[in-house]
Amino acid sequence: MENEQKKYKHLFGLLGKHIAYSFSRGYFSDKFKTLKLDDHSYTNFDIPSIQDFPKIFEENDNIKGMNVTIPYKEAVIPYLDNLHKKAKKIGAVNTIKIEEDGSLTGYNTDCYGFKKSIIPHLQNHHKRALILGTGGASKAIAFVFEELNIPYKYVSRKPKNSKSISYDDLSEKIMKSHSIIVNCTPLGTYPKIEDCPDIPYKYVSKDFLLFDLIYNPSETTFLKLGRLQGAQIANGYKMLEFQAEKAWKIWNS
């Protein structure tokens, strides 16, 4: 694969682990074909450890940009030369630009993608949010809720601070006062599509908005259980499209 990619003048890729399912590779490969960019290619940089990150550049001198996914959105930061102000504030990177001098600048386009995709679904009664998971993606979601003045709580198995609660804390009162629920965990991703976050779905109603960052399957078990309770649901596909287009602008700026 490395030798195959060296024939392209402009190489882009997705940094992650176990990412054969990747949205990005298919999306950008189709984009390059549509734009007739025959000297552009997009591949997966699937590495077992973030310590292997520098090797990617040793083996490929034609890299122009990268996307970053689970589990490296936070772990990649020490390897970068610069951070865009939003990425610095969020504490997570999902887009890397290789500058003309070879330095690496980290950006976060997840926040842009999530904001653009959730705003059309928000209604006046959506006052507070629960963010399921505490990884790099969840930090971008929290950043957007702060911009939108929507109070939120993280939900995790091991709460770390006053902004976090455990799944056991999800009482009827907390559920009904937080009518936006965003799944930032990998639970329900293909092929383990039967998995879902362990929340009390019986308290979900038509006043709720359930948003899943997962896009494959298009309706996760989390979303299905919400829909069966009458909730409004949305998956992560539009968010991925928005963040991908933002990344493309950054790479070409």
C-alpha positions in Angstrom: 0.0 0.0 0.0 2.8 2.4 0.9 4.6 2.0 -2.5 1.2 2.2 -4.3 0.5 5.6 -2.6 3.9 7.1 -3.4 2.9 7.6 -7.1 0.4 10.3 -6.1 1.5 13.9 -5.7 -1.1 14.7 -3.0 -1.7 12.0 -0.4 -4.3 12.3 2.3 -5.5 9.8 4.9 -7.3 8.9 8.0 -5.3 8.2 11.2 -6.9 5.7 13.5 -7.1 2.1 14.8 -9.3 -0.7 13.3 -10.7 1.7 10.7 -11.4 -0.5 7.7 -15.0 0.7 7.9 -13.9 4.4 7.4 -16.3 7.0 6.0 -13.5 9.3 5.0 -11.6 7.1 2.5 -14.8 6.5 0.5 -15.9 10.1 0.7 -12.7 11.7 -0.4 -11.9 9.0 -3.1 -15.3 9.8 -4.6 -14.6 13.5 -4.3 -11.3 13.2 -6.1 -12.9 11.3 -8.9 -15.6 13.9 -9.3 -13.1 16.7 -9.4 -10.8 14.7 -11.7 -7.9 15.1 -9.3 -6.0 12.1 -10.6 -2.9 13.0 -8.7 -4.8 12.9 -5.3 -5.3 9.8 -3.2 -6.8 9.0 0.2 -5.8 6.0 2.3 -6.2 4.7 5.9 -3.2 5.0 8.2 -4.3 2.3 10.6 -1.7 2.1 13.3 -1.6 -0.1 16.5 -0.1 2.7 18.6 0.3 6.5 18.4 4.0 5.9 18.7 3.9 4.8 15.1 2.7 8.2 13.9 6.1 9.6 12.9 6.8 6.5 10.8 3.9 7.5 8.5 5.8 10.6 7.4 9.1 8.7 7.1 7.5 6.3 4.6 5.3 8.9 2.8 6.8 12.3 1.8 3.7 13.3 -0.2 1.2 13.6 2.6 -0.7 16.9 2.5 -3.4 16.4 5.1 -5.0 13.9 7.6 -8.2 13.2 9.4 -8.0 11.7 12.8 -10.4 9.3 14.5 -10.7 7.0 17.5 -8.5 6.5 19.5 -6.0 9.2 18.6 -7.9 12.5 18.7 -6.2 13.5 21.9 -3.1 11.3 21.8 -1.8 12.9 18.5 -1.6 16.4 20.0 2.0 16.0 21.5 3.2 15.1 18.0 2.0 18.3 16.4 3.9 21.6 16.0 0.9 23.9 16.2 -2.8 23.9 17.3 -5.6 26.0 16.0 -7.3 27.9 18.8 -10.5 25.9 18.8 -8.6 22.6 18.8 -6.5 23.9 21.7 -9.6 24.9 23.7 -11.4 21.6 22.9 -8.3 19.5 23.6 -8.9 17.2 20.6 -7.8 17.1 17.0 -9.5 15.5 14.0 -7.8 17.3 11.2 -4.1 17.8 10.5 -2.7 20.2 7.9 0.9 19.7 6.7 2.2 23.2 6.2 4.6 24.1 3.4 7.6 24.0 5.8 6.6 20.5 6.9 5.2 21.4 10.2 1.9 19.9 11.5 -1.0 22.0 12.6 -4.0 20.4 14.4 -7.6 21.5 13.8 -11.0 20.4 15.1 -13.7 20.3 12.5 -15.9 18.0 14.5 -17.3 21.0 16.3 -18.2 22.6 13.0 -19.8 19.5 11.7 -21.8 18.8 14.8 -23.1 22.4 15.1 -24.2 22.5 11.5 -25.9 19.1 11.7 -27.7 19.5 15.1 -29.0 23.1 14.8 -31.9 22.2 12.4 -33.1 19.6 14.9 -33.1 21.9 18.0 -36.4 23.1 19.3 -37.3 25.5 22.2 -37.9 22.8 24.7 -34.4 21.3 24.1 -32.8 23.0 27.1 -30.2 20.6 28.5 -28.0 17.8 27.1 -26.4 14.6 28.2 -23.2 13.6 26.4 -22.5 9.9 26.5 -18.8 9.2 26.6 -15.7 11.3 27.5 -13.4 10.8 24.5 -12.1 13.3 22.0 -15.3 13.5 20.1 -17.3 14.3 23.2 -15.1 17.3 23.9 -16.1 18.9 20.5 -19.7 18.2 21.3 -19.4 19.9 24.7 -17.7 22.9 23.0 -20.7 23.3 20.7 -23.2 23.2 23.6 -21.2 25.9 25.3 -21.4 28.0 22.1 -25.2 27.4 22.0 -25.6 28.1 25.8 -27.0 24.6 26.4 -26.0 23.2 29.8 -24.7 19.7 29.6 -23.4 16.7 31.6 -21.0 14.0 30.6 -22.2 10.5 31.3 -19.4 7.9 31.8 -18.7 4.7 33.7 -16.2 6.5 35.8 -17.1 10.2 36.4 -14.1 12.4 36.8 -15.5 15.8 37.9 -18.6 17.8 38.7 -19.6 17.9 35.0 -19.8 14.1 34.9 -22.3 11.6 36.2 -22.4 7.8 36.0 -24.9 5.8 34.1 -26.3 4.7 37.5 -27.2 8.3 38.2 -29.6 8.6 35.3 -32.8 8.9 37.3 -36.2 9.9 35.8 -35.7 13.4 37.0 -32.3 13.8 35.3 -33.4 12.2 32.1 -36.5 14.3 31.8 -34.6 17.5 32.4 -32.0 16.7 29.7 -33.9 16.2 26.5 -30.9 16.1 24.2 -28.8 13.0 24.4 -25.7 12.6 22.2 -24.0 9.2 21.9 -20.2 9.8 21.6 -19.3 6.2 22.4 -18.6 3.5 19.8 -21.4 1.3 21.2 -23.6 0.2 18.3 -21.0 0.6 15.5 -20.9 -2.1 12.8 -20.5 -5.0 13.2 -21.7 -5.0 16.9 -24.9 -3.3 15.9 -26.9 -4.7 18.7 -24.9 -2.8 21.4 -26.2 0.5 22.8 -25.5 2.8 25.7 -27.0 1.6 29.0 -29.5 4.4 29.7 -33.1 4.2 30.9 -34.9 4.5 27.5 -38.3 4.2 29.2 -38.0 7.9 30.2 -37.4 9.0 26.6 -40.4 10.7 25.0 -41.4 12.7 22.0 -39.8 15.8 23.6 -36.4 14.2 23.2 -33.7 14.5 20.6 -31.3 11.6 20.3 -28.2 12.2 18.2 -25.7 9.4 17.5 -22.3 10.2 16.1 -22.3 6.8 14.6 -23.4 6.5 10.9 -23.0 2.8 10.2 -25.6 1.4 10.7 -27.8 4.5 9.8 -30.1 3.6 12.7 -28.2 2.3 15.7 -30.0 0.5 18.5 -29.6 3.7 20.5 -31.6 5.6 17.9 -34.1 2.8 17.3 -35.0 2.6 21.0 -35.4 6.4 21.0 -37.6 6.3 17.9 -39.8 3.7 19.5 -40.3 6.1 22.4 -41.4 8.8 20.0 -38.1 10.8 20.1 -36.6 12.8 17.2 -33.4 11.0 16.0 -30.4 11.9 13.9 -27.2 10.0 13.0 -23.7 11.2 12.4 -23.7 11.1 8.6 -24.3 14.8 7.9 -21.9 15.8 10.7 -19.2 13.7 8.9 -20.0 15.4 5.5 -19.7 18.9 7.1 -16.5 18.2 8.9 -15.0 16.5 5.8 -15.7 19.6 3.7 -14.3 21.9 6.4 -11.1 19.7 6.4 -10.8 20.0 2.6 -10.9 23.8 2.9 -8.3 23.8 5.6 -5.9 21.5 3.5 -6.4 23.8 0.5 -6.1 27.2 2.3 
